């Protein structure tokens, strides 16, 4: 069990993950290969739940869906790109709770591969029973249709990030990491993650800030988010917005959250959101062929490629670097060029 301080501990949550922390493993062969002095570790949030392969959205949905249930909703409504991990995980969580789910995907990626429109997350959402509206359908249209059927819909923004409770999942994860540090008897000096809709990084910022305020953490951690869809300035603004909202829920002063609490690197966008470039392909293959671990083409592949480059460049020095694997490998079948 993760011990959270009050008032954070009193916020309702529906457990959707395994009843234990997601594993942290040492990437020993990769560390030896890079020979930079940095020790590379990975937190396996890609394996955090039995719900349709899990992933980082499951953590966020634990708090968001507690609110949906409290409001008497019977249908979850959400959006994302065609190959959205969030839509797949929301569909799985809805099935677990006996709720319906309605998806209205947006066309965020220009792909010439036919698999992009039916493989990967698209296939799994259909198997999970999601009702998918045509691309271009608006949230208002979906809500109107569902209400006309007598349903009680509950809208969730893309990635659950801009939901008022969207940052709480990874604020809780920060405390989980601190407990695992005690078990491993080592600190993680740097924590790296992919940053898309923003609440994974924002939640970590809030969690570690709260831990420091309560005397549970002495030294500030270096938190790095690799943007996979937006320029740096936009991502900084987004993460701050989410973090400040989450801060008010857990007993922090929102004004104490600043851009000095994290870093955003937009050098590994790979051209655009959802596009697979050669550098990311090489990074995915290097991890796979060194450690047998797969990362996805859209999020974790780009972030891990950034980590590899920074490690080789000696930008971490002699420290422990933790990569937060947020999942997404399901989408790999929609990228047949990756082989």
Secondary structure, DSSP 8 states (H G I E B T S, - for coil): -----TTGGGS-----S-SS---EEE-HHHHHHH-SS-EEEEEEGGGS-SSTT--HHHHHHHHHHHHHHHTT--EEEE--BTT-HHHHHHHHHHHHHT-EEEEE-B-------GGGGTSTHHHHHHHTT-EEE-TT--HHHHHHHHHHTT--EEEE-GGGTTSTTTTHHHHHHHHHHHHHHHHHT---SEEEEEESSSHHHHHHHHHHHHHHHTTS--S--EEEEEESSS-HHHHHHHHHHHHHHHHHHHT--GGG--GGG-EEE-TT-TTSTT---HHHHHHHHHHHHHHS----TTTHHHHHHHHHHHHHTTSS-SSEEEEEE---GGGGGG-TT--
